[in-house]
């Protein structure tokens, strides 16, 4: 698997960072957050995030770091 194929979805990321408690909660609450991915507004929970992508959620900055297999 190449680095470009390895990803996490925006919904999974919101859960991992503690913005929501479950995947089901993401579906109902994603529009409550101001989210930018690589400088573009984003509200699709299935948006794929790749190594090095920048994410800003309600003013908090993150950089996607995926584990190497």
C-alpha positions as CSV (number, residue, x, y, z in Angstrom):
1,X,0.0,0.0,0.0
2,X,1.4,3.4,-1.0
3,X,1.3,6.4,1.3
4,X,-1.3,8.0,-0.9
5,X,-3.7,5.0,-0.4
6,X,-3.4,5.1,3.4
7,X,-6.0,7.5,4.9
8,X,-8.4,8.2,7.7
9,X,-11.8,9.8,7.2
10,X,-12.7,13.1,8.6
11,X,-15.4,11.4,10.8
12,X,-12.8,9.0,12.2
13,X,-10.5,11.9,12.9
14,X,-13.2,13.8,14.8
15,X,-13.8,10.8,16.9
16,X,-10.1,10.2,17.6
17,X,-9.6,13.8,18.6
18,X,-12.5,13.7,21.0
19,X,-14.8,16.1,19.2
20,X,-17.5,13.4,19.1
21,X,-18.0,10.1,21.0
22,X,-19.1,7.9,18.2
23,X,-19.4,7.6,14.4
24,X,-23.1,8.0,14.6
25,X,-22.7,11.2,16.5
26,X,-20.5,12.5,13.7
27,X,-23.3,12.2,11.2
28,X,-25.6,14.4,13.3
29,X,-23.1,16.9,14.6
30,X,-20.5,17.5,11.8
31,X,-22.1,20.8,10.7
32,X,-21.7,22.2,14.2
33,X,-18.0,22.5,13.6
34,X,-16.0,24.9,11.5
35,X,-13.7,22.6,9.6
36,X,-11.0,23.3,7.0
37,X,-8.9,20.7,5.3
38,X,-5.9,22.0,3.5
39,X,-7.4,25.5,3.7
40,X,-10.8,24.5,2.2
41,X,-14.0,24.4,4.1
42,X,-15.1,20.8,4.6
43,X,-18.2,19.1,6.1
44,X,-18.2,15.6,4.5
45,X,-17.6,13.0,7.2
46,X,-16.2,10.6,4.6
47,X,-13.6,13.0,3.3
48,X,-10.3,11.1,3.1
49,X,-7.4,12.6,5.0
50,X,-3.8,11.7,4.0
51,X,-0.4,11.9,5.7
52,X,0.6,15.6,6.0
53,X,-2.9,17.1,5.4
54,X,-3.6,20.1,7.5
55,X,-6.9,20.2,9.4
56,X,-8.4,23.1,11.4
57,X,-11.4,22.4,13.6
58,X,-12.9,25.3,15.5
59,X,-9.6,27.2,15.3
60,X,-7.5,24.2,16.5
61,X,-4.7,23.2,14.0
62,X,-3.8,19.6,13.3
63,X,-1.5,17.8,10.9
64,X,-2.4,14.2,9.9
65,X,0.2,11.7,10.9
66,X,-0.5,8.1,10.0
67,X,1.3,5.1,11.4
68,X,3.7,3.3,9.1
69,X,2.9,-0.4,8.6
